[in-house]
């Protein structure tokens, strides 16, 4: 089991409904068309909900069929029935992008790298085939490499972070509340999800060898967010109604008491102002994530130059890669109106230059040497200082 990690891109595969036998296996009710993606998984995330920041990663050590609509799984760190029962009710989640990255690294890193475990890469790709069927045309060649057990030829994988995710706006709804001798009108402050429609349909990548690929959707993050929001909305409305009702009743009681007591009137007015001013919806969301994540791959260009364009041919930038090596290129475009995309290449194979983070507080080596030369005294200065020190001691 790994440390908690927050990730809004996960999708639900099932829910743990209990323990099986005494060795720590869990019973999982699977979602979707079948349990294949659960039984073929190498790792899973368990959480109370999809947006749970305390989701934890478990390796899948084994599994099998179970009762109708269920499978049995053996997870790392769960060794007895008590441990399995403690996980009852947990959602089983997985991230399509993480699955694909896992497969790419396993395919390309070789014997001295990430693992060279082609069977595990095949499992991840088979899982993706069920979760993200729109990328199946791309997965065919990747599955062939994994099945044959041979690393792919120099290949560049593109991940396109397209647009921006949905955001929340506040809406207010008056809620008439009848009370003894009258009624009050508390306000419900609720979140309303809005979608950013400004995004590209696809991204095109081309080389001077006249090879061109078009990206396909790997993870529809906007749809995932909308599904999460729809699931949470009844609970949000219930909590907000309880909150508003409690405030309204307290304010009403104070207003009635203020009719006979001028001191209480001051508190009543303050309570009324608080009731109106504190009606704020929780608008926190993963707005900075892309609307969707798309992917494609093509042979690494022989001259290393890879260009990116919109579907209508507008240039978004280019990147120079190391020929005859495999790479990942992450292209981010928060809006189609942005003139150029953010492009980050990552070399997967061969000799690579040491990465220097742009946020490092340490100056570049050449600048550091110049600063040291300015600070350090020269040999002549050291000799003069030592001579003056000796002369002073002799005189004294």
DODO-52349 format. One line per field, with one value per residue (C-alpha): y, z, x; residue in three letters; residue number from 1. Coordinates in nm, 2 decimals. Layout:
BEGIN
v c(Y;...)
w c(Z;...)
u c(X;...)
residuo c(ALA;...)
num c(NUM;...)
This chain:
BEGIN
v c(0.00;0.34;0.69;0.89;1.08;1.30;1.25;1.36;1.15;0.81;0.62;0.36;-0.01;-0.15;-0.15;-0.37;-0.54;-0.77;-1.03;-1.37;-1.65;-1.59;-1.50;-1.14;-1.16;-0.90;-0.94;-0.68;-0.60;-0.49;-0.20;-0.19;-0.47;-0.72;-0.79;-0.83;-0.49;-0.57;-0.92;-0.79;-0.49;-0.47;-0.20;-0.02;0.28;0.25;0.55;0.67;0.86;0.95;1.29;1.15;1.30;1.00;0.74;0.47;0.26;-0.12;-0.38;-0.66;-0.99;-1.23;-1.28;-1.50;-1.53;-1.50;-1.47;-1.34;-0.99;-1.02;-1.11;-1.19;-0.99;-1.03;-0.69;-0.60;-0.54;-0.71;-1.04;-1.14;-1.12;-0.82;-0.62;-0.71;-0.62;-0.28;-0.20;-0.28;0.00;0.13;0.23;0.08;0.34;0.36;0.63;0.56;0.79;0.63;0.29;0.39;0.55;0.23;0.03;0.27;0.27;-0.11;-0.15;0.09;0.08;-0.25;-0.50;-0.24;0.00;0.01;-0.36;-0.50;-0.68;-0.72;-0.93;-0.65;-0.39;-0.62;-0.63;-0.25;-0.22;-0.48;-0.28;0.03;-0.14;-0.18;0.16;0.38;0.20;0.51;0.46;0.10;0.17;0.29;0.01;-0.26;-0.20;-0.15;-0.48;-0.65;-0.53;-0.65;-0.99;-1.05;-0.94;-0.72;-0.34;-0.12;0.06;0.43;0.57;0.90;0.90;1.23;1.32;1.62;1.81;1.97;2.27;2.33;2.13;2.24;2.50;2.58;2.89;2.98;3.00;3.11;2.96;3.11;2.85;2.95;2.81;2.83;2.89;2.94;3.28;3.35;3.23;3.31;3.29;3.15;3.13;2.81;2.87;2.59;2.51;2.49;2.32;2.50;2.35;2.51;2.45;2.63;2.33;2.16;1.84;1.68;1.76;1.68;1.58;1.56;1.51;1.60;1.24;1.32;1.11;1.25;1.13;1.26;1.22;1.03;1.07;0.86;1.01;1.24;1.43;1.67;1.38;1.23;1.56;1.59;1.23;1.30;1.63;1.46;1.19;1.45;1.70;1.54;1.54;1.90;2.01;1.82;1.97;2.32;2.29;2.18;2.47;2.73;2.60;2.60;2.96;3.07;2.92;3.08;3.42;3.39;3.31;3.61;3.84;3.73;3.79;4.13;4.26;4.27;4.34;4.61;4.45;4.13;4.33;4.41;4.04;3.97;4.22;4.07;3.72;3.84;4.00;3.68;3.46;3.66;3.72;3.36;3.19;3.08;2.76;2.55;2.62;2.43;2.21;2.07;2.36;2.35;2.00;1.96;1.90;1.57;1.39;1.26;1.05;0.92;0.77;0.77;0.66;0.91;1.14;1.07;1.43;1.47;1.75;1.71;1.97;2.03;2.19;2.24;2.04;2.34;2.36;2.64;2.59;2.54;2.48;2.22;2.02;1.87;1.51;1.27;1.06;0.68;0.70;0.67;0.98;1.11;1.46;1.64;1.91;2.15;2.40;2.55;2.73;2.73;3.10;3.05;3.12;2.84;2.53;2.43;2.14;1.92;1.63;1.34;1.10;0.74;0.55;0.62;0.87;1.17;1.51;1.57;1.75;2.09;2.23;2.58;2.67;2.57;2.84;2.73;2.93;2.77;2.62;2.89;3.17;3.00;2.99;3.36;3.44;3.22;3.40;3.74;3.62;3.42;3.63;3.59;3.44;3.79;3.92;3.62;3.68;4.05;3.98;3.72;3.96;4.25;4.01;3.90;4.26;4.36;4.08;4.16;4.53;4.46)
w c(0.00;-0.10;0.05;-0.01;-0.33;-0.47;-0.84;-1.01;-1.32;-1.17;-1.27;-1.07;-1.14;-0.84;-0.46;-0.19;-0.02;0.23;0.31;0.16;0.38;0.63;0.42;0.35;0.01;-0.05;-0.23;-0.50;-0.68;-1.02;-1.23;-1.61;-1.86;-1.69;-1.43;-1.68;-1.60;-1.23;-1.27;-1.51;-1.30;-1.15;-0.90;-0.79;-0.57;-0.28;-0.16;-0.01;-0.33;-0.66;-0.53;-0.19;-0.13;0.09;-0.18;-0.14;-0.40;-0.36;-0.57;-0.69;-0.60;-0.73;-0.77;-0.92;-0.97;-0.69;-0.63;-0.90;-1.00;-0.78;-0.80;-0.53;-0.51;-0.30;-0.22;-0.09;0.28;0.35;0.52;0.72;0.74;0.98;0.73;0.45;0.65;0.73;0.35;0.32;0.13;-0.04;-0.40;-0.64;-0.88;-1.16;-1.37;-1.75;-1.81;-1.54;-1.69;-2.03;-1.89;-1.69;-2.01;-2.21;-1.95;-1.93;-2.31;-2.36;-2.07;-2.14;-1.91;-1.71;-1.67;-1.53;-1.54;-1.90;-1.78;-2.11;-1.95;-1.70;-1.99;-2.17;-1.87;-1.84;-2.22;-2.20;-1.91;-2.12;-2.40;-2.17;-2.00;-2.30;-2.62;-2.83;-2.83;-2.94;-3.29;-3.11;-2.86;-3.12;-3.21;-2.85;-2.76;-3.04;-2.89;-2.54;-2.67;-2.87;-2.57;-2.78;-2.72;-2.98;-3.24;-3.16;-3.09;-2.96;-2.75;-2.74;-2.45;-2.53;-2.23;-2.40;-2.27;-1.91;-1.68;-1.57;-1.29;-1.03;-1.00;-0.72;-0.76;-0.48;-0.44;-0.19;0.03;0.20;0.55;0.74;1.11;1.40;1.35;1.01;0.78;0.69;0.36;0.40;0.09;-0.03;-0.19;-0.42;-0.67;-1.04;-1.28;-1.59;-1.88;-2.07;-2.43;-2.57;-2.67;-2.98;-3.11;-3.18;-3.21;-3.52;-3.51;-3.82;-3.93;-4.23;-4.33;-4.41;-4.12;-3.95;-3.65;-3.49;-3.11;-2.96;-2.63;-2.35;-2.05;-2.06;-1.74;-1.78;-1.80;-1.49;-1.30;-1.41;-1.29;-0.96;-0.92;-1.01;-0.75;-0.47;-0.55;-0.35;-0.04;-0.10;-0.13;0.19;0.39;0.26;0.34;0.70;0.74;0.60;0.81;1.13;1.07;0.97;1.29;1.51;1.35;1.37;1.74;1.80;1.60;1.80;2.13;2.01;2.00;2.38;2.45;2.28;2.37;2.20;1.89;1.84;1.83;1.61;1.35;1.36;1.32;1.02;0.86;0.92;0.77;0.45;0.43;0.51;0.24;0.03;-0.17;-0.18;-0.52;-0.49;-0.79;-1.01;-1.26;-1.37;-1.50;-1.88;-2.02;-2.17;-2.22;-2.57;-2.70;-3.01;-3.11;-3.42;-3.51;-3.38;-3.67;-3.83;-3.81;-3.46;-3.56;-3.46;-3.54;-3.38;-3.55;-3.49;-3.71;-3.95;-3.99;-3.75;-3.60;-3.22;-3.20;-3.25;-3.06;-3.14;-3.02;-3.02;-3.33;-3.29;-2.93;-2.77;-2.61;-2.44;-2.54;-2.32;-2.51;-2.30;-2.46;-2.21;-2.49;-2.87;-2.86;-2.71;-2.99;-2.89;-2.68;-2.39;-2.51;-2.27;-2.42;-2.20;-2.35;-2.24;-2.39;-2.46;-2.29;-2.15;-2.03;-1.66;-1.59;-1.43;-1.28;-1.39;-1.03;-0.88;-0.65;-0.73;-1.01;-1.33;-1.29;-1.51;-1.30;-0.98;-1.09;-1.17;-0.83;-0.66;-0.84;-0.72;-0.36;-0.34;-0.29;-0.55;-0.46;-0.46;-0.22;0.02;0.01;0.09;0.38;0.52;0.49;0.66;0.94;0.99;0.99;1.25;1.48;1.44;1.52;1.83)
u c(0.00;0.14;0.09;-0.24;-0.26;-0.53;-0.63;-0.95;-0.90;-0.99;-1.30;-1.49;-1.44;-1.63;-1.69;-1.57;-1.87;-1.70;-1.43;-1.38;-1.25;-0.97;-0.66;-0.75;-0.92;-1.19;-1.52;-1.58;-1.90;-1.79;-1.93;-1.97;-2.00;-1.77;-1.50;-1.21;-1.06;-1.05;-0.91;-0.64;-0.53;-0.18;-0.27;-0.59;-0.68;-0.93;-1.12;-1.45;-1.53;-1.36;-1.24;-1.12;-0.77;-0.69;-0.71;-0.44;-0.27;-0.27;-0.10;-0.32;-0.16;-0.43;-0.80;-1.07;-1.44;-1.69;-2.06;-2.29;-2.17;-1.86;-1.49;-1.24;-0.91;-0.60;-0.44;-0.10;-0.09;-0.42;-0.33;-0.63;-1.01;-1.01;-0.80;-1.04;-1.34;-1.19;-1.20;-1.57;-1.75;-1.44;-1.46;-1.21;-1.07;-0.82;-0.67;-0.66;-0.37;-0.16;-0.25;-0.12;0.19;0.26;0.24;0.46;0.73;0.73;0.74;1.03;1.27;1.43;1.60;1.79;1.50;1.15;1.10;1.07;0.76;0.57;0.29;0.21;0.22;-0.03;-0.25;-0.26;-0.34;-0.61;-0.77;-0.75;-0.93;-1.23;-1.21;-1.11;-1.23;-1.18;-0.80;-0.83;-0.68;-0.36;-0.36;-0.35;0.01;0.11;-0.06;0.13;0.46;0.36;0.24;0.56;0.77;0.99;1.05;0.90;1.11;1.20;0.85;0.72;0.40;0.20;-0.03;-0.25;-0.39;-0.68;-0.87;-0.97;-1.19;-1.54;-1.59;-1.85;-2.06;-2.29;-2.67;-2.91;-3.26;-3.51;-3.67;-4.00;-4.01;-4.34;-4.31;-4.56;-4.72;-4.55;-4.28;-3.92;-3.73;-3.38;-3.16;-2.99;-2.65;-2.57;-2.29;-2.37;-2.13;-2.03;-1.83;-1.55;-1.64;-1.33;-1.11;-0.98;-1.14;-0.80;-0.43;-0.22;0.15;0.35;0.72;0.93;0.90;0.53;0.40;0.10;-0.11;-0.42;-0.48;-0.77;-0.94;-0.78;-0.96;-1.27;-1.19;-1.48;-1.73;-1.56;-1.60;-1.97;-2.04;-1.88;-2.07;-2.40;-2.34;-2.25;-2.53;-2.81;-2.59;-2.49;-2.85;-2.94;-2.66;-2.73;-3.11;-3.03;-2.78;-3.02;-3.31;-3.11;-3.00;-3.35;-3.51;-3.25;-3.29;-3.67;-3.66;-3.44;-3.66;-3.97;-3.78;-3.66;-4.02;-4.02;-3.65;-3.45;-3.11;-3.21;-3.30;-2.93;-2.84;-3.14;-3.03;-2.67;-2.81;-3.02;-2.71;-2.51;-2.78;-2.78;-2.40;-2.29;-2.49;-2.19;-2.16;-1.85;-1.70;-1.38;-1.30;-1.02;-1.05;-0.68;-0.70;-0.77;-1.11;-0.98;-0.65;-0.58;-0.30;-0.13;0.20;0.42;0.78;1.04;1.13;1.46;1.56;1.41;1.17;0.80;0.54;0.20;-0.10;-0.47;-0.72;-0.74;-0.36;-0.27;0.08;0.10;0.47;0.74;0.99;1.33;1.38;1.67;1.65;1.64;1.52;1.17;1.01;0.70;0.58;0.32;0.14;-0.08;-0.33;-0.57;-0.77;-0.77;-0.71;-0.36;-0.11;0.14;0.11;0.33;0.54;0.75;0.95;1.08;1.33;1.27;1.56;1.93;2.17;1.99;2.11;2.07;1.75;1.79;1.46;1.37;1.28;1.62;1.76;2.11;2.27;2.40;2.76;2.92;2.75;2.85;3.21;3.21;3.06;3.32;3.60;3.46;3.44;3.77;4.09;4.36;4.70;4.87;4.61;4.67;5.05;5.00;4.77;5.01;5.31;5.12;5.02;5.39;5.52;5.27;5.36;5.74;5.69;5.49)
residuo c(UNK;UNK;UNK;UNK;UNK;UNK;UNK;UNK;UNK;UNK;UNK;UNK;UNK;UNK;UNK;UNK;UNK;UNK;UNK;UNK;UNK;UNK;UNK;UNK;UNK;UNK;UNK;UNK;UNK;UNK;UNK;UNK;UNK;UNK;UNK;UNK;UNK;UNK;UNK;UNK;UNK;UNK;UNK;UNK;UNK;UNK;UNK;UNK;UNK;UNK;UNK;UNK;UNK;UNK;UNK;UNK;UNK;UNK;UNK;UNK;UNK;UNK;UNK;UNK;UNK;UNK;UNK;UNK;UNK;UNK;UNK;UNK;UNK;UNK;UNK;UNK;UNK;UNK;UNK;UNK;UNK;UNK;UNK;UNK;UNK;UNK;UNK;UNK;UNK;UNK;UNK;UNK;UNK;UNK;UNK;UNK;UNK;UNK;UNK;UNK;UNK;UNK;UNK;UNK;UNK;UNK;UNK;UNK;UNK;UNK;UNK;UNK;UNK;UNK;UNK;UNK;UNK;UNK;UNK;UNK;UNK;UNK;UNK;UNK;UNK;UNK;UNK;UNK;UNK;UNK;UNK;UNK;UNK;UNK;UNK;UNK;UNK;UNK;UNK;UNK;UNK;UNK;UNK;UNK;UNK;UNK;UNK;UNK;UNK;UNK;UNK;UNK;UNK;UNK;UNK;UNK;UNK;UNK;UNK;UNK;UNK;UNK;UNK;UNK;UNK;UNK;UNK;UNK;UNK;UNK;UNK;UNK;UNK;UNK;UNK;UNK;UNK;UNK;UNK;UNK;UNK;UNK;UNK;UNK;UNK;UNK;UNK;UNK;UNK;UNK;UNK;UNK;UNK;UNK;UNK;UNK;UNK;UNK;UNK;UNK;UNK;UNK;UNK;UNK;UNK;UNK;UNK;UNK;UNK;UNK;UNK;UNK;UNK;UNK;UNK;UNK;UNK;UNK;UNK;UNK;UNK;UNK;UNK;UNK;UNK;UNK;UNK;UNK;UNK;UNK;UNK;UNK;UNK;UNK;UNK;UNK;UNK;UNK;UNK;UNK;UNK;UNK;UNK;UNK;UNK;UNK;UNK;UNK;UNK;UNK;UNK;UNK;UNK;UNK;UNK;UNK;UNK;UNK;UNK;UNK;UNK;UNK;UNK;UNK;UNK;UNK;UNK;UNK;UNK;UNK;UNK;UNK;UNK;UNK;UNK;UNK;UNK;UNK;UNK;UNK;UNK;UNK;UNK;UNK;UNK;UNK;UNK;UNK;UNK;UNK;UNK;UNK;UNK;UNK;UNK;UNK;UNK;UNK;UNK;UNK;UNK;UNK;UNK;UNK;UNK;UNK;UNK;UNK;UNK;UNK;UNK;UNK;UNK;UNK;UNK;UNK;UNK;UNK;UNK;UNK;UNK;UNK;UNK;UNK;UNK;UNK;UNK;UNK;UNK;UNK;UNK;UNK;UNK;UNK;UNK;UNK;UNK;UNK;UNK;UNK;UNK;UNK;UNK;UNK;UNK;UNK;UNK;UNK;UNK;UNK;UNK;UNK;UNK;UNK;UNK;UNK;UNK;UNK;UNK;UNK;UNK;UNK;UNK;UNK;UNK;UNK;UNK;UNK;UNK;UNK;UNK;UNK;UNK;UNK;UNK;UNK;UNK;UNK;UNK;UNK;UNK;UNK;UNK;UNK;UNK;UNK;UNK;UNK;UNK;UNK;UNK;UNK;UNK;UNK;UNK;UNK)
num c(1;2;3;4;5;6;7;8;9;10;11;12;13;14;15;16;17;18;19;20;21;22;23;24;25;26;27;28;29;30;31;32;33;34;35;36;37;38;39;40;41;42;43;44;45;46;47;48;49;50;51;52;53;54;55;56;57;58;59;60;61;62;63;64;65;66;67;68;69;70;71;72;73;74;75;76;77;78;79;80;81;82;83;84;85;86;87;88;89;90;91;92;93;94;95;96;97;98;99;100;101;102;103;104;105;106;107;108;109;110;111;112;113;114;115;116;117;118;119;120;121;122;123;124;125;126;127;128;129;130;131;132;133;134;135;136;137;138;139;140;141;142;143;144;145;146;147;148;149;150;151;152;153;154;155;156;157;158;159;160;161;162;163;164;165;166;167;168;169;170;171;172;173;174;175;176;177;178;179;180;181;182;183;184;185;186;187;188;189;190;191;192;193;194;195;196;197;198;199;200;201;202;203;204;205;206;207;208;209;210;211;212;213;214;215;216;217;218;219;220;221;222;223;224;225;226;227;228;229;230;231;232;233;234;235;236;237;238;239;240;241;242;243;244;245;246;247;248;249;250;251;252;253;254;255;256;257;258;259;260;261;262;263;264;265;266;267;268;269;270;271;272;273;274;275;276;277;278;279;280;281;282;283;284;285;286;287;288;289;290;291;292;293;294;295;296;297;298;299;300;301;302;303;304;305;306;307;308;309;310;311;312;313;314;315;316;317;318;319;320;321;322;323;324;325;326;327;328;329;330;331;332;333;334;335;336;337;338;339;340;341;342;343;344;345;346;347;348;349;350;351;352;353;354;355;356;357;358;359;360;361;362;363;364;365;366;367;368;369;370;371;372;373;374;375;376;377;378;379;380;381;382;383;384;385;386;387;388;389;390;391;392;393;394;395;396)
